[in-house]
Amino acid sequence: MSKVVGFFCDNADQVDAAATETRIRQEDYPKLLQQDEQIVMAFVGRSGKGRDSFLFTTRRLILIDRKGLTGNKTEFVIIPNSSIQAFSVETAGTMDSDAELTIYAQGMKTTKLKFCKGIDVFALHHHLNTVVLKEGFTGAAVPVKDNESASGKSHSALFSWIGDDNTQIDAAKVEQDLKEKQVLLQDEHVSLAFKSGRDSFLLSSHRLFKINVQGVTGKKAEYFTITWPSIRAFSIETAGSFDNDTELLLFTNLSGMTRINMDFRKGKSDIFAVQRFISDKLLGMDTVDPSANANAAKSGVFSTVTSVFSWAGDDSKMMDAVKMNKQYHSDPPLLQTCENVEMAFKGRRDMVLFTGKRMILVDLKGISAKKVEYVSVPWGSISIFGVKSAGGMADKDAEMMVWTDFDDTFFPPKESPEDEEPPPLPRRSFFELDFNKSKVDVTVINRYLADRCLQVDGELRPNDVPVVAQEAAPDGVSTFLSWIGGDSQEVNAQKINRQLHETNPVLRDDEHVSMAFKSGRDMTVLTNKRILIMDTHGMSGKKVEWISIPHSSLRAFTCENAGGWGDHDAELKLYCKIYWYGGNLGNVIDQDFRKGKADIIAIQSFLSKCVMGSQDVSSGLDEATPHEVKGSGFHFLTDDGVEIDPIKVNEELRPILLDGETVDVAFRTGRRDMVIFTTLRILMIDRQGMLGKKVEYKTIPLRYCTAYRLQSGGSLFSDSETTVFVDVPGEKEVHQDLKKSKSDIWAIQTMLANKIVNK
């Protein structure tokens, strides 16, 4: 009966993987699989009688969808195992006709697959465990304590022994029962386990794991895996006077699930033990044995509110980092034993701590301030940072700004249907903190953030290497601004470099200025570490905003030269790993340059080197099979989506390409535009205007391409298509139509597989 229902509901049934692989290689799609790639599990729609297939291989998930009456038009969706951030397997209940798999991949919406009721979902779950939970996706190694174990006999028995709501339960017993069902990997260990009703929430060595039991019988259950790297920040909230629950909040970029919230019953769960374990996974293992004070959390009562804020005094002041370090190692035990507070600030009742591993915001809630939220943002999750100095006499506040790399933006609901839509809120996607200008030197904060957030050889500063705050020169900003001088003049990079190291020491010791541009009183400086934007406000020019965009936060960039008569500005667009900018949703930072004052090709080449210079420049094409271009010459194309000779394109674009970078595949779009796949990037060239003198060059590095879709041409006049999914906020995909008769879709598949699946 389930097979019949599965046929009409288009549920997939399992078929022989070896036979499927043989048919794929020899008959259906000989160029789809790589030579050393194997199909582990295979499923066919309509209970095994349909045309569509789901193939789980050693390297990727391949979805094959045959379209139309003839099935000649076929769509292939390729999701590399390395792009999967989370997945859930849902068993079929008593009255259900299907089991379900949901995949959360970078740069894509969720992918849902339905299967016939009788398939072995735990075998599918085990395969995903094996290919997804590899080294690098399991977080830092955390030692596991040996606990007594107990046995479990069946799926239903798994939940029979789990006790009251919101309580901590025996992790060893949960581990043993789940391993007997092959839900966990054999080398995986459960460190902490909690129960809420029939559901459970586990923190293991390999993942964060949620089990959601549904239905009267409990046979329908969802097993939800969240990889540690997908968690970008977290917060805990203690219970208040009239609030019996503590709370854990995780921030992710999972599609449709950017916040994961868990409540714990007060007195029955150790929220600081949860915090310590997550800190170890995200920040790196605590390398020092915990002190005797590390168990203070068990009492559930801390004197932080009194002991810290009784002596803190006035608002918006810098605090003693040594005292804060001692305080937050014991009461409450928030910090890792090896972690040290390097800077601390107080604003009203709240605080900000800078440690060697993270930024911590301490937010006291309610009148009694017994309910406290601790928000932890690892330095690696901060995309952009900046400071703003105070203005004239009436402006007493300086500011610090931090943009994070996770989407926590929120659209408040309307209070009534007649109201206008409320504006969105950034929440934890953007932090802005005010300081009293007479008590906090924001230039010191700016240099500290540079030391913690700018990378050296692709890595952040080691957390055990302390950052020493450097005093600013008196009135350094004013001296610097007066030296820059009048409007519309060229700026010498060497002089700017000297000024930013000596007069106003903003730059790191290992940082140097390569290019600098001035517009009015504002300036854009390109260094070997970041893009530094200086924006001057007010009549006096004393209020200056410094925004630092590390090269590591750039996901794409566009350089556009000035056009013909009447067009005086060249433009640079920076697509950053942020979700809020300029007081609204957004991730693009625009910078205009006066025509004739900026070499836009030189800027493009410089950014290319900084963002992509360390990547592999080998070709993605199969060298054993020469790639034949079916189109005509480069200058004589008239058809849209036609593949053009990469050798000729490579010659024409040599001033733009990096050393060692070559063109793999190129297409003409429209009359004068191109989409080019090189060994390092997707390069889109858009010629604008009647004469085509205004040209936009858009670069998306291949390292941020996460999956792709190919669609072969069908009958008659149907053309092929290719879509590349990218992890660029606001730019989710790159789409290109292909002329069926003039493009080799399988050569493109080989190139994309080698560059995206194998990266």
C-alpha positions in Angstrom: 0.0 0.0 0.0 2.8 2.4 0.9 4.3 1.9 -2.6 1.0 2.8 -4.3 0.7 5.9 -2.1 4.4 6.7 -2.8 3.8 6.5 -6.6 0.9 9.1 -6.5 2.7 11.3 -4.0 5.9 11.1 -5.9 7.9 9.8 -2.9 11.3 8.3 -3.7 12.2 4.7 -3.1 15.7 3.3 -2.7 17.3 1.5 -5.7 20.5 -0.4 -6.1 23.4 2.2 -5.9 25.9 0.1 -7.8 23.6 -0.6 -10.7 22.6 3.1 -10.8 26.2 4.2 -10.9 26.9 1.8 -13.8 24.0 3.1 -15.8 24.9 6.7 -15.1 28.5 6.2 -16.2 27.8 4.0 -19.3 24.5 5.1 -20.6 22.7 8.1 -19.1 25.3 10.8 -18.2 28.8 9.5 -18.7 30.4 12.9 -17.7 28.3 13.5 -14.6 30.4 11.6 -12.0 34.0 12.2 -11.3 36.4 9.3 -11.8 37.0 8.6 -8.0 33.4 9.4 -7.0 31.0 6.7 -5.9 27.2 6.6 -5.5 26.5 5.4 -1.9 22.7 5.6 -1.9 20.3 6.1 -4.8 16.6 6.8 -4.8 14.1 7.1 -7.7 10.8 9.0 -7.5 7.3 7.6 -7.7 8.2 4.6 -5.6 11.1 3.7 -7.8 9.1 3.9 -11.1 9.6 7.6 -11.9 12.1 9.6 -13.9 13.6 11.7 -11.2 16.5 10.6 -9.0 18.3 11.5 -5.8 21.9 10.4 -5.7 24.0 10.5 -2.6 27.7 10.2 -3.5 31.0 10.3 -1.6 31.3 14.0 -2.6 27.9 15.5 -3.2 24.1 15.2 -3.4 22.9 15.1 -7.0 19.2 15.8 -7.8 18.1 14.8 -11.3 14.7 16.2 -12.5 13.6 15.2 -16.0 11.1 17.7 -17.3 8.4 17.8 -20.0 6.7 15.0 -21.9 9.8 13.6 -23.4 12.1 14.0 -20.5 14.8 15.4 -22.8 15.1 18.6 -20.7 16.9 17.6 -17.5 17.8 19.6 -14.5 20.8 18.7 -12.3 21.1 20.3 -8.9 24.5 19.7 -7.3 25.0 20.3 -3.5 28.6 19.5 -2.4 28.8 17.7 1.0 31.1 20.4 2.1 28.4 23.0 1.6 25.9 21.3 3.9 25.6 23.2 7.2 22.7 21.3 8.8 20.3 18.5 8.0 17.3 16.8 9.5 15.8 13.4 8.9 12.2 12.8 9.8 10.8 9.3 10.2 7.3 8.5 9.1 4.6 8.3 11.7 1.7 5.8 12.0 -0.6 7.7 9.6 2.1 9.2 7.4 2.9 8.1 3.9 6.5 9.5 3.7 9.7 10.1 5.5 11.5 13.4 4.8 15.0 14.9 4.5 15.8 18.6 4.8 19.2 20.0 3.7 20.5 23.4 4.8 23.3 24.3 2.4 25.3 27.6 2.2 23.9 30.1 -0.3 20.7 28.1 -1.0 17.2 27.9 0.3 16.4 24.7 2.2 16.1 21.5 0.0 13.3 19.1 1.0 13.2 15.5 -0.2 10.4 13.0 0.4 10.9 9.2 0.5 8.6 6.2 0.8 7.7 5.1 4.3 9.6 1.9 4.3 13.1 3.2 3.5 15.9 3.0 6.1 16.1 6.6 7.2 18.8 5.8 9.7 21.0 4.5 7.0 20.5 7.8 5.1 21.2 9.7 8.3 24.4 7.7 8.9 25.6 8.5 5.4 25.1 12.2 6.0 26.9 11.9 9.4 29.8 10.4 7.6 30.2 12.9 4.7 29.2 16.1 6.5 30.6 15.7 10.0 34.3 15.7 9.0 37.3 17.4 10.4 36.7 21.2 10.3 32.9 20.8 10.8 33.0 19.3 14.3 34.4 22.4 16.0 37.3 22.3 18.5 38.1 19.0 20.2 36.7 19.0 23.7 37.7 16.3 26.3 34.8 14.1 27.3 34.2 12.9 30.9 33.6 9.2 31.4 30.1 8.6 32.6 28.1 5.5 33.5 26.3 4.2 30.5 22.9 2.4 30.2 21.4 0.3 27.5 18.4 1.0 25.3 16.6 -1.5 23.2 14.4 0.4 20.7 13.4 3.7 19.1 10.4 4.1 21.4 12.4 3.0 24.4 14.9 5.8 23.7 12.5 8.3 25.1 10.8 6.2 27.8 13.5 7.0 30.4 13.8 10.7 29.8 12.5 12.5 32.9 10.7 15.8 33.6 10.6 18.9 31.4 13.6 21.1 30.8 16.0 19.0 32.8 19.6 17.8 32.3 19.7 14.1 31.7 22.3 11.3 31.6 24.5 12.1 28.6 26.2 8.6 28.6 22.8 6.8 28.5 21.6 9.0 25.6 24.9 8.3 23.8 24.6 4.6 24.1 21.0 4.4 23.0 21.6 6.6 19.9 24.7 4.7 18.9 22.7 1.4 18.9 20.4 3.0 16.4 23.4 4.3 14.4 22.1 7.8 14.9 25.5 8.9 16.2 29.0 8.1 14.8 31.0 5.6 16.7 33.7 8.2 17.6 31.1 10.8 18.6 30.5 11.6 22.3 27.6 13.3 23.9 28.8 15.8 26.6 25.5 17.4 27.7 21.9 16.2 27.2 18.6 17.9 28.1 15.0 17.0 27.8 11.8 19.1 27.2 8.7 16.9 27.2 9.5 14.0 24.8 12.1 16.1 22.9 15.8 16.2 23.6 18.6 18.5 22.9 22.2 17.2 22.8 25.6 18.8 22.7 28.1 16.3 21.2 31.7 16.3 20.0 30.5 16.6 16.4 27.3 18.7 16.4 24.4 20.3 18.2 21.6 17.7 17.9 17.8 18.1 18.4 15.4 15.2 18.6 11.7 16.2 18.2 9.2 13.5 18.9 5.7 14.0 17.3 2.4 12.3 17.3 0.5 10.3 19.9 2.6 7.1 19.4 5.9 8.9 19.2 6.9 7.0 16.0 7.3 10.2 14.0 10.5 11.9 15.1 12.8 14.5 13.6 16.6 14.2 14.0 18.1 17.6 13.4 21.9 18.1 13.1 23.5 21.5 13.2 27.2 21.6 12.5 29.3 23.7 14.9 30.8 26.0 12.2 27.3 27.1 11.2 26.9 28.7 14.7 28.3 32.2 14.4 27.6 33.6 17.9 25.6 32.7 21.0 24.1 34.1 24.2 22.9 32.8 27.5 20.3 34.5 29.8 20.1 33.8 33.5 16.8 33.5 35.3 15.3 36.6 36.9 13.3 37.1 40.2 10.0 35.9 38.7 11.4 34.0 35.7 12.0 30.3 36.2 13.8 29.6 32.9 17.3 30.2 31.7 17.8 30.6 28.0 20.3 29.7 25.3 20.2 31.5 22.0 22.3 30.5 18.9 22.8 32.7 15.9 23.2 31.0 12.5 22.8 31.7 8.8 20.7 28.7 8.2 17.9 29.4 5.7 14.8 30.2 7.7 16.4 29.4 11.0 18.8 32.3 11.9 18.0 32.0 15.6 17.8 28.7 17.6 16.3 29.2 21.1 16.4 26.7 23.9 14.9 27.2 27.4 16.1 25.4 30.5 14.3 24.9 33.8 15.9 27.0 36.6 17.8 24.8 39.1 17.6 21.7 36.9 20.2 22.7 34.2 23.6 24.2 34.4 23.4 27.0 31.9 27.1 28.0 32.5 28.2 24.4 31.7 26.3 24.8 28.4 28.1 28.1 27.8 31.5 26.6 28.6 31.0 23.7 26.2 29.8 25.9 23.3 32.7 28.3 24.0 35.2 25.4 23.7 33.7 24.3 20.4 33.5 27.8 18.8 36.5 29.6 20.4 38.9 26.7 20.7 39.5 24.3 23.6 40.3 25.7 27.0 44.0 24.9 27.4 44.1 25.5 31.1 42.5 23.3 33.8 39.5 25.0 35.3 40.1 26.6 38.7 38.2 25.7 41.9 35.9 28.5 41.2 34.7 27.1 37.9 31.8 25.3 39.6 30.3 28.5 41.1 27.6 28.3 38.5 25.9 25.4 40.3 24.8 27.6 43.1 22.8 29.7 40.5 23.5 32.9 42.5 26.2 35.4 41.5 27.2 38.6 43.0 28.2 40.2 39.7 25.5 42.8 39.7 26.7 44.2 43.1 30.4 43.5 43.0 30.9 44.9 39.5 28.5 47.9 39.3 28.9 49.1 42.8 32.5 50.3 42.1 32.1 51.0 38.4 30.7 54.4 39.0 29.8 56.8 36.1 28.4 55.7 32.8 30.4 55.1 29.6 33.8 54.7 31.1 36.7 52.4 30.6 37.0 49.8 33.3 39.8 47.9 34.9 40.4 44.9 32.7 42.3 43.0 35.4 39.4 43.3 37.8 36.9 42.3 35.1 39.1 39.3 34.2 39.1 38.1 37.8 35.4 38.7 38.2 34.2 36.8 35.1 36.4 33.8 35.7 34.6 33.0 38.9 31.4 35.0 39.6 29.9 34.2 37.1 32.3 31.6 35.5 31.8 33.0 32.1 35.3 32.9 30.7 37.5 30.0 29.7 40.4 29.4 32.1 42.9 30.3 29.4 40.9 33.4 28.3 41.8 36.9 29.5 39.9 40.2 29.4 42.0 42.8 27.6 39.6 45.8 27.6 36.4 46.5 29.4 33.8 49.3 29.1 30.7 50.2 31.0 27.7 52.0 29.6 24.8 52.8 32.0 24.3 49.3 33.6 25.6 47.2 30.7 29.2 46.3 29.9 31.4 45.2 27.0 34.3 42.9 27.4 37.1 42.4 24.9 38.9 39.1 25.5 41.5 37.3 23.4 38.8 35.2 21.9 35.6 37.2 21.7 33.5 40.3 22.3 31.1 39.8 25.2 28.1 42.1 25.9 26.7 41.9 29.4 23.1 43.2 29.4 21.3 43.6 32.7 17.5 43.3 32.4 14.7 44.4 34.7 14.6 46.6 37.7 16.5 44.2 40.0 19.0 43.4 37.2 19.0 39.7 38.4 18.2 38.6 34.8 21.4 39.0 32.8 22.1 38.2 29.1 25.7 37.4 28.1 26.2 37.7 24.3 29.4 36.1 22.9 30.6 37.1 19.4 33.8 35.4 18.4 36.3 37.7 16.6 36.0 35.5 13.5 32.3 36.4 13.3 32.9 40.2 13.1 33.0 41.3 9.5 33.4 45.1 9.7 34.2 47.4 12.5 34.5 51.2 13.0 34.6 54.1 15.4 33.2 57.6 15.3 34.9 60.4 17.2 32.8 63.0 19.1 32.0 66.3 17.4 32.1 69.8 18.8 31.2 71.1 22.3 27.6 69.8 22.3 28.5 66.3 21.2 29.8 64.3 24.1 29.5 60.8 22.7 32.0 58.8 20.7 30.8 55.6 19.2 32.0 52.1 18.3 30.3 50.1 15.5 30.5 46.4 14.8 28.9 44.5 11.9 28.6 40.7 12.3 28.5 38.0 9.6 25.2 36.5 10.6 21.7 37.6 9.6 19.8 38.6 12.8 17.7 41.3 11.1 14.0 41.3 12.1 10.8 42.7 10.7 8.5 43.7 13.5 4.8 42.8 12.9 2.2 45.6 12.5 0.2 46.3 15.6 -3.0 46.6 13.4 -3.8 45.9 9.7 -4.2 49.7 9.1 -0.7 50.6 10.3 2.3 51.0 8.0 5.0 48.4 8.0 7.4 49.0 10.8 11.0 49.5 9.8 13.3 46.5 10.2 15.6 46.1 13.1 19.3 44.9 13.0 19.3 43.2 16.4 22.6 41.3 16.7 23.6 41.9 13.0 24.9 45.4 14.1 26.1 46.7 17.4 26.5 50.4 18.1 27.9 51.5 21.5 28.2 55.0 22.8 31.1 56.2 25.0 31.7 59.4 26.9 34.4 61.1 24.9 36.3 62.3 28.0 36.5 58.8 29.4 37.1 56.5 26.5 39.5 57.0 23.6 37.8 55.4 20.6 41.1 55.5 18.6 42.5 53.0 21.0 39.5 50.8 20.5 39.9 51.1 16.7 43.5 49.9 16.9 42.5 47.1 19.2 39.8 45.9 16.9 42.2 46.0 14.0 44.6 43.7 15.8 41.9 41.2 16.6 39.8 41.3 13.4 42.4 41.7 10.6 44.0 38.5 9.4 47.7 37.6 9.0 48.4 34.9 6.4 44.7 34.0 6.4 44.4 33.6 10.2 43.3 35.9 13.0 45.8 36.9 15.7 46.4 34.0 18.1 44.2 34.5 21.1 47.1 33.8 23.5 49.0 36.8 22.0 47.7 39.8 23.9 46.9 43.1 22.3 48.6 46.1 23.9 46.6 49.4 23.5 48.6 52.2 22.0 48.1 55.8 23.0 47.0 58.2 20.3 48.9 61.3 19.4 47.2 64.5 20.8 44.8 65.9 18.3 46.1 63.5 15.7 42.9 63.4 13.6 42.8 67.2 13.2 46.5 67.3 12.2 45.8 64.6 9.7 42.8 66.3 8.2 44.5 69.7 7.9 47.4 68.0 6.1 45.1 66.4 3.5 44.2 69.9 2.3 41.7 71.0 -0.3 39.2 69.2 -2.5 39.9 67.0 -5.6 43.6 66.5 -5.2 45.4 63.3 -5.7 46.8 61.6 -2.5 50.2 60.1 -2.3 50.0 56.6 -0.8 53.4 56.8 0.8 52.6 60.0 2.6 49.2 58.7 3.8 51.0 55.6 5.0 53.4 57.7 7.1 50.6 59.8 8.5 48.5 56.8 9.5 51.5 55.2 11.2 52.9 58.3 12.9 50.5 61.3 13.2 47.4 59.3 13.7 48.5 55.7 14.3 45.5 53.8 12.9 47.4 51.1 11.0 49.0 47.9 12.3 52.7 47.6 12.3 52.6 45.0 9.5 50.1 47.1 7.5 50.9 49.5 4.7 48.9 51.7 2.3 48.9 50.7 -1.3 46.4 53.2 -2.7 44.5 56.2 -1.4 41.7 58.4 -2.8 40.2 61.6 -1.5 36.8 63.1 -2.2 36.0 66.4 -0.4 36.9 65.8 3.3 36.5 62.1 3.0 39.1 59.5 2.1 39.3 55.8 1.0 42.5 54.0 1.8 43.4 50.6 0.4 45.9 48.7 2.5 47.3 45.2 2.4 44.8 44.2 5.2 41.6 46.2 4.7 39.7 49.0 3.0 39.7 52.0 5.4 36.9 54.6 4.8 37.2 57.9 6.6 34.0 60.0 6.6 34.1 63.5 8.1 30.9 65.0 9.5 29.8 68.5 10.6 31.0 72.0 10.0 34.0 71.7 12.1 35.1 68.3 10.8 35.9 67.1 14.3 33.4 64.2 14.0 35.2 61.6 12.0 34.0 58.1 11.2 36.6 55.4 10.5 35.1 52.2 9.0 37.4 49.2 8.4 36.5 46.5 5.9 38.9 43.5 6.2 39.6 41.8 2.9 38.4 38.6 4.5 34.9 40.1 4.8 34.6 40.8 1.1 32.4 38.3 -0.8 32.4 40.1 -4.1 33.3 43.5 -5.6 32.4 45.6 -8.6 34.6 48.2 -10.3 33.0 50.6 -12.7 34.8 53.2 -14.8 33.4 56.6 -15.7 31.6 56.7 -19.0 31.7 59.4 -21.7 30.6 63.1 -21.6 28.6 64.0 -18.6 29.6 61.0 -16.5 32.3 62.1 -14.1 32.4 59.4 -11.5 34.0 55.9 -11.3 32.5 53.6 -8.7 33.6 50.8 -6.4 31.0 48.5 -4.8 32.0 46.2 -2.0 29.7 43.2 -1.3 30.4 42.3 2.3 29.4 39.5 4.6 27.0 41.7 6.5 23.2 42.1 6.6 22.8 45.7 7.8 24.4 48.9 6.6 23.5 52.6 6.6 20.6 52.2 9.0 18.8 49.6 6.9 19.0 46.1 5.3 22.0 45.9 3.0 25.5 44.5 2.4 26.8 46.8 -0.4 29.2 49.7 0.4 29.5 52.2 -2.4 32.5 54.5 -3.0 32.6 57.0 -5.8 35.8 58.3 -7.4 36.3 61.4 -9.5 36.9 60.7 -13.2 40.6 60.9 -14.0 41.6 60.7 -10.4 41.4 56.9 -9.9 42.6 54.0 -12.1 39.6 51.6 -11.7 41.5 48.8 -13.4 44.4 49.2 -10.9 41.8 49.1 -8.0 40.2 46.0 -9.5 43.6 44.2 -9.8 44.6 45.2 -6.3 41.4 43.9 -4.7 41.6 40.7 -6.8 45.1 40.1 -5.4 44.1 40.8 -1.8 40.9 38.7 -1.9 42.0 35.8 -4.2 45.8 35.9 -4.3 46.3 32.8 -2.1 43.9 30.5 -4.0 44.6 27.6 -6.3 44.9 28.8 -9.9 44.7 25.4 -11.6 42.1 25.0 -14.3 38.8 23.4 -13.6 38.6 21.8 -17.0 39.4 18.2 -17.7 42.8 18.3 -19.3 42.4 14.8 -20.7 39.5 15.9 -22.8 40.2 19.0 -25.0 37.5 21.6 -24.6 36.0 22.5 -28.0 34.3 25.9 -28.4 31.3 25.7 -30.7 30.9 29.4 -31.1 32.5 31.7 -33.6 35.2 34.4 -33.1 35.3 36.8 -30.2 34.5 40.0 -32.1 31.8 38.7 -34.3 29.2 37.2 -32.0 25.6 38.1 -32.3 23.8 35.3 -30.4 23.0 35.5 -26.7 24.5 32.8 -24.3 27.1 31.7 -26.8 30.3 30.2 -25.6 33.3 32.1 -26.9 37.0 31.3 -27.3 38.6 31.4 -23.8 42.0 31.9 -25.3 41.0 35.1 -27.0 39.2 36.3 -23.9 42.2 35.5 -21.8 44.4 37.7 -24.1 42.0 40.6 -24.0 41.6 40.4 -20.2 45.2 39.9 -19.3 45.5 43.5 -17.7 42.6 42.4 -15.3 43.5 38.8 -14.5 46.0 37.9 -11.8 49.3 36.2 -12.5 48.6 32.5 -13.2 44.9 33.1 -13.5 43.4 31.9 -16.8 39.9 31.8 -18.4 38.3 28.4 -18.4 34.9 29.2 -20.0 33.5 32.4 -21.3 30.0 33.4 -22.6 28.7 36.5 -24.3 25.4 37.9 -23.0 23.4 40.6 -24.8 25.4 42.4 -27.4 28.5 43.4 -25.5 28.5 41.8 -22.1 30.3 38.7 -20.9 30.2 36.1 -18.1 33.6 34.5 -17.6 34.6 31.6 -15.4 38.3 31.8 -14.6 40.5 29.6 -12.4 39.7 32.0 -9.5 36.4 33.7 -10.0 33.3 34.4 -11.9 33.9 37.7 -13.7 30.9 39.6 -15.2 31.6 42.4 -17.6 28.7 44.8 -18.3 29.2 47.5 -21.0 26.8 50.4 -20.6 25.7 53.4 -22.7 25.6 53.8 -26.5 29.3 53.7 -26.9 30.0 51.1 -24.3 32.7 53.2 -22.6 31.2 52.7 -19.2 32.2 49.2 -18.1 31.4 47.4 -14.9 33.7 44.5 -13.8 32.1 42.3 -11.1 34.1 39.6 -9.3 32.7 36.7 -7.3 35.5 34.5 -6.0 35.0 30.8 -6.6 35.7 30.1 -2.9 32.2 31.6 -2.2 30.4 29.5 -4.8 28.6 26.8 -2.8 26.5 24.8 -5.3 25.2 24.8 -8.8 22.4 23.9 -11.1 22.5 22.8 -14.7 19.6 22.3 -17.1 20.1 20.7 -20.5 18.2 21.9 -23.5 15.0 20.0 -24.4 13.3 19.7 -27.7 12.7 22.3 -30.4 13.9 25.8 -29.3 14.7 25.1 -25.6 18.1 26.2 -24.5 20.4 25.1 -21.7 20.9 27.0 -18.4 23.5 27.1 -15.6 23.1 28.7 -12.2 25.8 29.0 -9.6 24.7 29.6 -5.9 26.9 31.9 -4.0 27.4 32.7 -0.3 27.1 36.5 -0.9 24.4 38.3 1.0 22.0 39.9 -1.5 23.6 38.0 -4.5 22.3 34.5 -4.0 23.0 33.2 -7.5 24.6 33.8 -10.9 22.4 32.7 -13.8 23.4 32.2 -17.4 21.4 31.0 -20.4 23.3 28.9 -22.9 22.7 28.4 -26.6 22.1 24.6 -26.9 23.9 24.3 -30.2 26.9 26.4 -29.2 27.7 25.4 -25.6 29.1 22.2 -24.1 27.1 21.8 -20.9 29.1 18.8 -19.8 32.4 20.7 -20.1 30.8 23.4 -17.8 29.7 20.6 -15.4 33.2 19.3 -15.2 34.6 22.7 -14.6 32.1 23.6 -11.9 32.5 20.2 -10.2 36.3 20.5 -10.1 36.1 24.0 -8.6 33.1 23.8 -6.3 32.7 20.2 -5.3 36.5 19.5 -5.0 37.5 22.7 -3.2 
